[in-house]
């Protein structure tokens, strides 16, 4: 059989059309391009997919993560091994950004790093995304977009983005993307879930991945930040301030702001706002309370402020969100 007769394999890892109006799910995007490496991107996707299964075993329970594959034009994208993966287009997933965005690695990163449309999209979505993480050669794409700085070339020589990415990758931990994903899962769902996910997806690697997940070697400040984050979530409906959360963490407000951003990937204000937004989504979907009362119950103040935040974060009004949630529940 000749190469021309070989039909490439095709894979749809899991649905990329996850309900976009369930605002409680963390949005995780994985940017693909022709010639990407399936191993790294697939492992990251499977980690979050498994986290959904481990943390939401009951039928109908909301998933923790809305994971999607994206590419410049959408549709079928071939990896370096000719396996094809279905993706959403860039425009379909640009708003309102992501909680976490991974850039795939692979030989195709060289071409992707020269794709101006892709680079423009990255520059636009980066400010609205809590964290952007490269997988291996994916650093080249972020360097070309100006999101990551290349390694300094010797004596003023110029270095192609891919060469700079390769040099940085050679010195980096090969498990870093998986550690990053598991750290997010630990932050959101707890250490036990993160351990279970690692054991299921990568049992032979778990010995290398477990130490960074455990509290061994972490400063007490990290635990204090996690405790403060839980406190913000549990008291989001109340009139609380960042100064209150800093007191919970037993830190100065300045140190708390800095440490919170490092540990959680977002500012305390954004974290509190998202917790209130999640609470509002639940009340809108599950009750018939007026929008103004929903706003007061979730700490948003009034209906006008809630509507403004909904339009900014979700591009719809609270009323439209409620209508769509009800229709999906009925249908």
C-alpha positions in Angstrom: 0.0 0.0 0.0 1.4 3.4 -0.9 1.5 6.4 1.4 -1.3 8.1 -0.7 -3.6 5.2 0.2 -3.1 5.5 3.9 -6.0 7.4 5.5 -4.8 9.3 8.6 -6.2 8.3 11.9 -8.7 10.7 13.5 -9.4 11.4 17.2 -11.9 13.6 19.0 -10.5 13.4 22.5 -13.7 14.6 24.1 -16.3 17.1 23.3 -15.0 20.6 22.5 -18.5 22.0 22.7 -18.9 21.8 26.4 -21.6 24.0 27.7 -20.1 27.5 27.5 -22.7 29.0 29.7 -21.8 27.0 32.9 -19.6 29.6 34.4 -18.4 27.5 37.3 -16.2 25.3 35.0 -12.6 26.4 34.6 -11.9 27.1 31.0 -8.8 25.3 29.8 -7.6 25.7 26.2 -5.0 23.7 24.3 -3.7 25.5 21.2 -2.8 23.1 18.3 -1.3 23.5 14.9 -0.3 21.1 12.1 2.6 19.0 13.2 2.0 19.4 16.9 3.2 16.7 19.3 0.2 14.5 20.4 2.0 13.2 23.5 2.3 16.4 25.4 -1.0 17.9 24.4 -2.8 14.6 24.9 -1.5 14.1 28.4 -2.4 17.6 29.5 -6.0 17.1 28.1 -6.3 13.7 29.7 -5.2 15.1 33.1 -8.1 17.6 33.2 -10.5 15.1 31.6 -9.6 12.5 34.4 -10.0 15.3 37.0 -13.5 15.8 35.8 -14.3 12.1 36.1 -12.6 11.8 39.6 -14.2 14.9 41.0 -17.7 14.6 39.4 -18.5 10.9 39.4 -22.3 11.5 39.8 -24.3 11.8 36.7 -25.4 15.4 36.0 -22.9 16.9 38.4 -21.1 20.0 37.0 -17.7 19.4 35.6 -14.7 21.2 37.1 -13.0 21.9 33.7 -14.3 22.9 30.3 -11.4 21.7 28.1 -11.1 22.5 24.4 -8.7 22.1 21.6 -8.3 25.2 19.4 -6.5 26.1 16.2 -6.4 29.0 13.7 -9.2 27.8 11.5 -10.8 25.1 13.5 -11.6 21.7 12.2 -9.3 18.7 11.8 -5.6 19.2 12.7 -2.9 16.6 12.0 -0.2 15.9 14.6 3.3 14.9 13.8 2.2 11.2 13.7 -0.7 12.0 11.3 -3.4 11.4 14.0 -6.1 14.1 13.5 -7.8 16.0 16.3 -10.9 18.1 16.0 -10.6 21.7 17.1 -12.6 24.8 17.6 -11.5 27.9 15.6 -9.8 30.9 17.4 -12.8 33.2 17.1 -15.2 30.7 18.7 -13.1 30.6 21.9 -11.6 34.1 22.3 -14.2 35.4 24.7 -14.0 35.7 27.6 -10.5 34.2 27.6 -9.3 31.2 29.6 -8.3 30.3 33.1 -5.4 28.3 31.6 -4.1 28.1 28.1 -1.5 25.6 26.9 0.5 25.9 23.7 1.3 22.5 22.1 4.8 21.5 21.3 6.2 19.6 18.3 8.0 20.3 15.0 5.1 22.4 13.8 5.9 25.1 16.3 8.4 26.5 13.8 5.6 27.3 11.3 3.2 28.3 14.0 5.7 30.8 15.3 5.5 32.6 12.0 1.7 32.6 11.7 0.7 36.3 12.2 -3.0 35.5 12.7 -2.2 33.1 15.5 0.3 35.5 17.1 -2.3 38.4 17.0 -4.8 36.1 18.6 -2.4 35.2 21.4 -1.6 38.8 22.1 -5.3 39.6 22.3 -6.3 36.7 24.5 -3.3 36.8 26.8 -4.4 39.7 29.0 -7.8 37.9 29.6 -6.1 34.5 30.5 -4.9 33.8 34.0 -2.0 31.6 32.9 -0.4 30.7 29.5 1.9 27.6 29.6 4.0 26.2 26.7 4.5 22.5 26.1 8.1 21.9 25.0 8.6 23.6 21.6 5.4 25.6 22.2 7.7 28.2 23.9 8.7 29.3 20.3 5.1 30.5 19.7 5.0 32.5 22.9 8.4 34.0 22.2 7.3 35.0 18.7 4.2 36.6 20.2 6.2 38.5 22.7 4.6 36.8 25.6 7.8 35.1 26.7 11.3 36.5 26.5 13.9 34.5 24.5 17.2 33.5 26.1 19.8 36.3 25.7 22.0 35.5 22.6 25.8 35.7 23.1 27.6 38.9 22.0 24.5 40.5 20.5 23.8 37.7 18.0 20.2 37.1 17.0 18.4 33.8 17.7 15.4 32.4 15.9 12.4 31.9 18.3 12.5 28.2 17.8 16.2 27.9 18.6 15.7 30.0 21.8 12.8 27.8 22.7 14.8 24.6 22.2 17.6 25.9 24.3 15.2 26.8 27.1 13.4 23.5 26.8 16.7 21.6 27.0 17.4 23.1 30.4 13.8 22.8 31.7 12.0 20.0 33.4 10.4 17.6 30.9 7.5 17.1 33.3 6.8 20.8 33.7 3.5 21.0 31.7 2.1 18.0 33.5 3.2 19.4 36.9 1.5 22.7 36.0 -1.7 21.0 35.1 -1.6 18.9 38.3 -0.8 21.9 40.4 -4.0 23.6 39.1 -6.0 20.5 39.8 -4.6 20.4 43.3 -5.4 24.1 43.8 -9.0 23.6 42.6 -9.9 20.1 43.8 -7.4 19.2 46.5 -4.3 17.1 46.9 -6.1 13.7 47.0 -7.8 14.4 43.6 -4.5 15.5 42.0 -2.8 12.3 43.3 -5.6 10.1 42.0 -5.4 11.8 38.6 -1.6 11.4 38.3 -1.9 7.8 39.3 -4.5 7.0 36.7 -3.0 8.9 33.8 0.7 8.6 34.4 1.3 5.7 36.9 4.9 5.2 35.8 5.7 9.0 36.2 3.8 9.6 39.4 6.9 9.1 41.5 8.4 12.2 39.8 5.2 14.2 39.9 4.0 13.5 43.4 6.7 15.4 45.4 5.9 18.8 43.8 2.2 18.1 44.6 2.8 17.2 48.2 3.3 19.9 50.8 6.8 18.8 51.4 9.2 21.6 50.7 6.4 24.2 50.3 6.6 27.2 52.5 3.8 27.8 55.0 2.9 30.8 53.0 1.5 28.6 50.2 -0.8 26.9 52.7 -2.0 30.2 54.1 -2.8 31.4 50.6 -4.9 28.3 49.9 -6.7 28.8 53.2 -7.4 32.4 52.4 -8.7 31.4 48.9 -11.1 28.9 50.5 -12.2 31.6 52.9 -12.9 34.0 50.1 -15.0 31.4 48.3 -16.9 30.4 51.4 -17.7 34.1 52.3 -18.0 35.6 48.9 -21.7 36.6 49.5 -20.6 38.8 52.4 -19.2 42.3 52.3 -15.6 41.4 52.7 -12.4 43.0 51.5 -8.9 41.9 50.4 -7.6 43.3 53.7 -9.9 40.8 55.5 -8.4 37.9 53.5 -4.9 39.1 54.2 -5.7 38.9 57.9 -6.9 35.3 57.4 -3.6 34.5 55.8 -1.7 36.4 58.6 0.1 38.5 56.0 0.5 42.2 55.2 -1.8 43.2 52.5 1.1 43.9 50.1 2.7 40.5 50.7 -0.7 38.8 50.4 -1.4 40.4 47.0 1.9 39.2 45.7 1.8 35.7 47.1 -1.8 35.2 46.1 -1.0 36.0 42.5 1.9 33.6 42.5 0.0 30.7 44.1 -3.4 31.1 42.5 -2.6 32.6 39.1 -5.1 35.5 39.6 -5.4 38.5 41.9 -7.5 38.1 45.1 -10.0 40.6 43.6 -10.5 38.5 40.5 -10.7 35.4 42.5 -13.4 36.9 44.7 -15.3 38.2 41.7 -15.3 34.8 40.0 -16.5 33.2 43.2 -19.4 35.7 43.3 -20.1 35.1 39.7 -20.2 31.4 40.1 -22.7 31.8 43.0 -24.8 34.1 40.9 -24.8 31.5 38.1 -26.1 28.9 40.5 -28.9 31.1 41.8 -30.0 32.2 38.3 -30.1 28.6 37.1 -31.7 27.0 40.1 -34.1 29.6 41.4 -36.6 32.2 40.2 -35.3 35.0 42.4 -35.2 38.4 40.7 -31.9 39.5 39.3 -31.5 42.3 41.9 -32.0 39.8 44.8 -29.6 37.4 43.2 -27.0 40.2 43.1 -27.5 41.0 46.7 -27.3 37.4 47.8 -24.0 36.7 46.0 -22.3 39.9 47.2 -22.7 41.8 43.9 -24.6 44.7 45.4 -27.3 45.3 42.8 -28.7 44.0 39.5 -27.1 46.7 37.4 -23.6 45.7 38.6 -24.3 42.0 38.1 -25.6 42.7 34.6 -22.4 44.7 33.8 -20.2 41.9 35.0 -22.1 39.3 33.1 -21.8 41.2 29.9 -18.1 41.8 30.4 -17.2 38.2 31.5 -19.8 36.2 29.5 -21.1 38.5 26.8 -24.7 37.8 27.8 -27.1 39.3 30.4 -28.2 37.5 33.6 -31.7 37.1 32.1 -30.4 35.4 28.9 -28.1 33.2 31.0 -31.1 32.1 33.1 -33.2 31.4 30.0 -30.5 29.3 28.4 -29.9 27.4 31.6 -33.6 26.6 32.0 -33.9 25.5 28.4 -30.9 23.2 28.7 -32.3 21.7 31.9 -35.6 21.1 30.2 -34.2 19.7 27.1 
